[in-house]
Amino acid sequence: MLIAQNNLQFILEVALIIHVGIILLFNVVAVPLSLVMFLGTVLTVILALIFSADAAFLLLPFLSHHEFTHPFGPFAVLFWVTMVASSNLLTEAGIGSASVKKLSLLLFFVIAISGGLMHRSFLVLWLLGWAFGYLLMSKSFRRSTRITRNSVISFILAGVAGFALLEFLSRVLNKSVLSPMLRITRLEENTVPSLSLVLKNTTFWGHVQGSCYWKSACLGGADGYITLPVTMIQNLGLPYHIFYGVLVVKKDYIDYMLPGIFAVAFDAGFFGLLFLLSWVMIVTFSGLTVLRKYQEQRLNGSRMYLGREALLIGSLAAFLSQSIVGLFIFNRSFNSAALLTYIIISALVMAHTVTVKRTIP
């Protein structure tokens, strides 16, 4: 049927529409390096300002924050890595880009600090995005990518230092919302019962009917634990199970307390989890294959795909980092509005793999 009957069908239909739309757009619109670099820089600056303002609202009294890091965090990785990749491609072409590199360094710390203040999971996402971006650029530009013990230790220490700084600020400013330890305490208190619920009731296609919040109205799958933005569903008038208002707390029992592999398995079954993991692998290997082809074209003297190469590096870095954080750390990092972001970034990777032939009659 054309009209989705539940949340999961709606997700698949929207994902299909977005992928087809971006693929068609990608084959119609030219993607020069100058445009990619300009948009990457401008959008990174805009997100840095948004995250900074949101972090300020979190710290200042009588102001409410909006938690933009969940839906826009992966986009920040995408745009920042794309900007850096573009500047490296300019350098490869013999064009100076020192000012862009200095700006990218400044934006890196601005986004890391402001986004990290808002959510600890974003700090992990940001550092992973930087790591994947570095590895992809090193591979694409044939630079040394030796991962030494010192580099691994430095990466871990950077993460530990970030979390320690947040804990320090939470105590100095008396802002418990900044405390990573508070998050860990909540996990200790709630993860075990949440995990027990999922493991005992997950089936191949969903979960045991009656085991979710909706009790007798439980569908046994697609019960609203994994959804697109609730406002989107409400505005379309779709009669799906959704958690909104005070009911969000009930969704948090799984959405906030568990990694995505458990939330996806509970709401979509083991089949849904296998499907998602397979899709992640398909997108990753497809993106890496196309990136290798772009590199070969560039090394052969062609500059036709420089913009696409920079965009693909940024898209892959964002997709991989969001996949890891969402699946293995924090489900909310790719649920609701963040799920829409995830679908768009997936489409931006897959758009490089499909070429639409145009014929002139």
C-alpha positions in Angstrom: 0.0 0.0 0.0 1.2 3.5 -0.7 0.1 4.8 2.7 2.3 3.5 5.4 0.3 1.5 8.1 2.8 2.0 10.9 6.0 3.8 12.0 8.4 1.4 10.4 6.7 1.4 7.0 6.6 5.2 7.2 10.3 5.3 7.9 11.0 3.1 4.9 8.8 5.1 2.6 10.4 8.4 3.6 13.8 6.9 3.3 13.1 5.7 -0.2 11.7 9.1 -1.3 14.7 10.9 0.2 17.2 8.6 -1.5 15.5 8.8 -4.9 15.2 12.6 -4.6 18.8 13.2 -3.6 20.1 10.8 -6.3 18.1 12.6 -9.0 19.2 16.0 -7.6 22.8 14.9 -7.5 22.7 13.9 -11.2 21.2 17.2 -12.2 23.1 19.8 -10.2 26.8 20.3 -10.8 29.0 19.9 -7.7 32.1 22.0 -8.3 34.8 22.1 -5.5 34.3 25.9 -5.0 30.6 25.5 -4.3 31.2 22.5 -2.0 33.9 24.4 0.0 31.7 27.6 0.2 28.6 25.7 1.4 30.7 23.5 3.8 32.3 26.6 5.4 29.1 28.7 5.6 27.0 25.9 7.0 29.7 24.9 9.5 29.9 28.5 10.8 26.1 28.6 11.1 26.0 25.4 13.1 28.8 26.6 15.3 26.8 29.7 16.1 23.6 27.7 16.7 25.4 25.3 19.0 27.1 28.2 20.9 23.8 30.0 21.4 22.1 26.8 22.6 24.9 26.1 25.0 24.7 29.7 26.3 20.9 29.3 26.8 21.7 26.1 28.8 24.0 28.0 31.2 22.1 31.3 31.5 19.1 31.5 33.8 15.5 32.0 32.6 16.3 30.8 29.1 15.4 27.5 27.5 17.7 25.4 25.3 16.6 23.3 22.3 19.2 20.5 22.1 20.1 21.0 18.5 23.1 18.6 18.7 20.9 15.5 18.2 19.4 16.5 14.8 22.2 18.7 13.6 25.3 17.1 15.1 25.9 14.7 12.2 25.4 17.6 9.8 28.2 19.5 11.7 30.5 16.5 11.1 29.5 16.4 7.5 30.0 20.1 6.8 33.2 20.4 8.8 34.9 17.4 7.3 33.8 18.5 3.8 35.3 21.9 4.4 38.6 20.4 5.5 38.6 17.9 2.7 38.0 20.7 0.2 40.9 22.8 1.5 43.1 19.7 1.2 42.0 19.2 -2.4 42.8 22.8 -3.1 46.3 22.3 -1.7 46.7 19.2 -3.8 45.8 21.4 -6.8 48.5 23.9 -5.9 46.0 26.5 -4.5 46.7 28.0 -1.1 44.0 27.5 1.6 45.8 28.4 4.8 43.0 30.7 5.9 40.4 28.0 5.5 42.5 25.6 7.5 42.8 28.1 10.3 39.1 28.7 10.3 38.4 25.0 10.4 40.6 24.6 13.4 38.8 27.3 15.3 35.4 25.9 14.3 36.5 22.4 15.5 37.0 23.6 19.0 34.0 25.9 19.1 31.7 23.1 18.0 33.4 20.5 20.3 33.0 22.8 23.3 29.5 24.1 22.7 28.1 20.7 21.5 29.9 18.8 24.3 28.3 21.1 26.9 24.9 20.2 25.5 25.4 16.4 25.2 28.2 14.1 26.1 27.2 11.8 23.2 27.8 14.6 20.8 31.4 14.9 22.0 31.9 11.2 21.2 30.2 11.8 17.8 32.4 14.8 17.0 35.6 13.0 17.9 34.7 10.0 15.9 33.7 12.2 13.0 37.1 13.9 13.2 38.9 10.5 13.3 37.0 9.0 10.4 37.5 12.2 8.4 41.2 12.1 9.1 41.4 8.4 8.0 39.4 9.0 4.9 41.4 12.0 3.8 44.7 10.3 4.6 43.6 7.3 2.4 42.3 9.5 -0.3 45.4 11.8 -0.4 47.8 8.9 0.1 49.2 10.2 3.3 50.7 8.1 6.1 47.9 6.7 8.3 49.9 4.8 10.9 47.8 4.4 14.0 50.4 4.3 16.7 50.0 3.7 20.4 50.6 7.3 21.1 47.9 8.5 18.7 45.4 6.1 20.2 46.3 7.2 23.7 46.1 10.9 22.7 42.6 10.3 21.2 41.4 8.6 24.4 43.0 11.3 26.6 41.2 14.0 24.6 37.9 12.3 25.2 38.6 11.8 28.9 39.7 15.4 29.3 36.5 16.6 27.7 34.4 14.6 30.0 36.5 15.7 33.0 36.1 19.3 32.0 32.3 18.8 31.8 32.2 17.3 35.3 34.3 20.1 36.6 32.0 22.7 35.1 28.9 21.0 36.4 30.3 21.3 39.9 31.6 24.8 39.7 28.5 26.2 38.0 26.1 23.9 40.0 24.7 22.6 36.7 24.0 18.9 37.2 22.8 18.8 33.5 26.4 19.1 32.5 27.6 16.2 34.6 28.7 13.0 32.8 28.6 11.2 36.1 24.9 12.0 36.4 24.3 10.3 33.1 26.3 7.3 34.2 24.3 7.1 37.4 21.1 7.1 35.5 22.3 4.3 33.3 23.3 2.2 36.3 19.8 2.6 37.7 17.8 2.1 34.6 19.8 0.1 32.0 19.5 -3.3 33.6 15.6 -3.3 33.7 15.4 -1.8 30.2 17.8 -4.4 28.9 15.9 -7.1 30.6 12.7 -6.0 29.0 14.3 -6.0 25.5 16.1 -9.3 25.8 13.1 -11.2 27.2 10.5 -9.9 24.7 12.3 -9.3 21.4 11.2 -11.6 18.6 12.3 -11.9 14.9 9.7 -9.4 13.7 9.3 -7.2 16.7 8.4 -7.9 20.3 5.9 -9.9 22.3 2.5 -8.3 22.1 1.6 -6.6 25.3 5.2 -6.2 26.4 5.5 -2.5 25.4 3.9 0.6 27.0 0.7 0.3 25.0 -0.2 -3.0 26.7 -3.4 -4.4 25.0 -3.0 -2.0 22.1 0.6 -3.1 21.6 1.2 -4.0 18.0 4.2 -6.3 18.6 6.4 -4.0 16.6 6.5 -0.5 15.2 5.2 0.8 18.5 6.8 4.2 18.4 10.2 3.5 20.0 11.9 4.2 16.6 10.2 7.0 14.7 10.7 9.9 12.5 10.0 13.3 14.1 6.8 13.3 16.1 5.7 16.7 14.8 6.1 15.4 11.3 3.8 12.4 12.1 1.3 14.6 13.8 1.2 17.3 11.1 0.5 14.6 8.5 -2.3 13.2 10.7 -1.0 9.7 10.7 -2.6 7.4 13.3 0.6 5.8 14.6 1.7 5.0 18.2 3.9 7.9 19.2 5.3 9.1 22.5 4.8 12.8 23.0 4.4 15.2 26.0 4.5 13.4 29.3 4.7 10.1 27.4 8.2 10.8 26.3 9.4 9.5 29.7 8.0 6.1 28.7 9.9 6.1 25.5 13.1 7.1 27.3 13.0 3.7 29.1 14.4 2.3 25.8 15.4 5.3 23.7 17.5 7.1 26.4 18.8 4.1 28.3 20.0 1.7 25.6 22.2 1.6 22.5 20.4 1.5 19.2 20.9 -2.2 18.5 18.6 -3.0 21.4 16.0 -0.3 20.6 15.9 -1.3 16.9 15.7 -5.0 17.8 12.8 -4.3 20.2 10.7 -2.2 17.8 11.6 -3.8 14.5 12.7 -7.3 15.6 15.9 -9.1 14.8 15.1 -8.9 11.1 14.9 -5.1 11.3 18.3 -5.0 13.1 19.9 -7.3 10.5 18.4 -5.1 7.8 19.8 -1.9 9.3 23.3 -3.4 9.9 23.3 -4.7 6.3 22.4 -1.3 5.0 25.2 0.3 7.0 27.6 -2.1 5.5 26.3 -1.5 1.9 26.5 2.3 2.3 30.0 2.1 3.8 31.5 -0.2 1.2 29.7 1.6 -1.7 31.0 4.9 -0.5 34.6 3.6 -0.1 34.5 2.1 -3.6 33.3 5.3 -5.2 35.9 7.3 -3.2 38.6 5.1 -4.6 37.4 5.8 -8.1 37.4 9.5 -7.5 40.9 9.3 -6.2 42.0 7.4 -9.4 40.4 10.1 -11.6 42.2 12.8 -9.6 45.6 11.1 -9.8 45.1 10.7 -13.6 44.8 14.5 -13.9 41.0 14.9 -13.9 39.5 17.6 -11.8 35.9 16.7 -12.7 35.1 15.0 -9.4 36.9 17.1 -6.8 33.8 18.6 -5.3 32.1 15.2 -5.2 35.2 13.7 -3.6 35.2 16.3 -0.8 31.4 15.9 -0.2 31.7 12.1 -0.2 34.5 12.2 2.4 32.3 14.4 4.7 29.2 12.3 4.1 31.0 9.0 4.9 32.6 10.5 8.1 29.2 11.7 9.3 27.5 8.4 8.4 30.0 6.2 10.1 30.2 8.3 13.3 26.5 8.5 13.6 26.1 4.8 12.9 28.5 3.9 15.7 27.2 6.3 18.3 23.5 5.5 17.5 23.9 1.7 17.3 26.4 1.1 20.1 26.2 4.0 22.5 23.1 6.1 22.5 19.9 5.3 20.5 18.6 8.9 20.6 21.6 9.8 18.4 19.7 8.4 15.4 16.1 8.4 16.5 13.3 10.9 15.8 14.8 14.1 14.1 18.2 12.5 14.2 16.8 9.6 12.2 15.8 12.0 9.4 19.3 13.4 9.5 20.7 9.8 9.3 18.5 9.0 6.2 19.6 12.2 4.4 23.3 11.5 5.1 22.9 7.9 3.9 21.3 9.3 0.7 24.2 11.7 0.2 26.6 8.8 0.3 24.5 6.5 -2.0 23.9 9.4 -4.5 27.5 9.0 -5.6 26.9 5.4 -6.6 24.1 5.9 -9.1 24.4 7.7 -12.4 21.3 8.6 -14.3 21.8 8.6 -18.0 20.3 11.5 -19.8 19.4 11.1 -23.5 18.7 13.9 -25.9 15.9 12.9 -28.4 
